[in-house]
Each structure stands twice: as C-alpha cells, then as structure tokens.
Amino acid sequence: MGKQMTEMLKGTLEGLVLAILSVRAAYGYEITARLREQGFAEIAEGTVYALLVRIEQRGLVDVEKVPSEKGPPRKVYSLNDQGRDYLEEFWRTWSFLAERLEQLREEGK
C-alpha cells in the first residue's frame, strides 16, 4: 500500500470498521479478516485493535465478552444507537466528499 493510500485510509478506517459492525457483531480478528477480504490486505491487526479501543471509549459500540475455545474470552463488538448515528454522519460526509472529488476530476479532464 502506498503512502497516499495509507494516509487516506487513516481518515476512513473508523467508518469502515463501523460499517462492518453495522452488518453484524464481530471480534477484532473477524473485523481485520473482513477488511482484508475487501482489499485492505496490509492493515495490521494492531491498528484495528487500537481503533476498537477508541470507538469503545467513545461509546459507539457495545462490548460483550464471549468464551473462546482457545484462550481468554473474546471481546465481541456490536454497533449501538450512538454508533449508528455516527456511521450515518460518516456516510453523509463521505458522499459529499466523493461528489466534490468527482466534480473536480471531471473538470480537470
């Protein structure tokens, strides 16, 4: 992943994770795997776990500890109402930016 992609991803990764959680609850490794399935192959698990801590502290997700067959209980994250509101705002902002960028791209042709 190039430097430009890494920088752009920093600003959108939170929204991507919340979008994944809007589909179904998941634990950290599942979220990382889903991101990789979507083409974000170079995202480190540590990056996702740090982000999960931040969104938990901000009250955007609910967390449930679920017993694991291997090792300690897993923290399963689910999007709560505050997280859904935040995700809706993220998508509105994303749409606004995408429209303006496309306009600029078309004008530059």
GIVEN-V117818 format. One record per backbone hydrogen bond with DSSP energy under -1.0 kcal/mol. NH is the residue of the N-H (numbers start at 1). CO is the residue of the C=O. Records with the same first field share a line. If there is no record, write none. Layout:
# GIVEN-V117818
NH=CO + CO
This chain:
# GIVEN-V117818
6=2
7=3
8=4
9=5
10=6
12=9
13=9
16=12
17=13
18=14
19=15
20=16
21=17
22=18
23=20
24=20
26=77
31=27
32=28
33=29
34=30
35=31
36=32
37=33
38=34
39=36
40=35
41=39
43=40
48=44
49=45
50=46
51=47
52=48
53=49
54=50
55=51
56=52
57=53
58=54
59=56
60=55
62=78
64=76
66=74
74=66
76=64
77=26
78=62
80=60
84=80
85=81
86=82
87=83
88=84
89=85
90=86
91=87
92=88
93=89
94=90
95=91
96=92
97=93
98=94
99=95
100=96
101=97
102=98
103=99
104=100
105=101
106=102
107=103
108=104
109=106
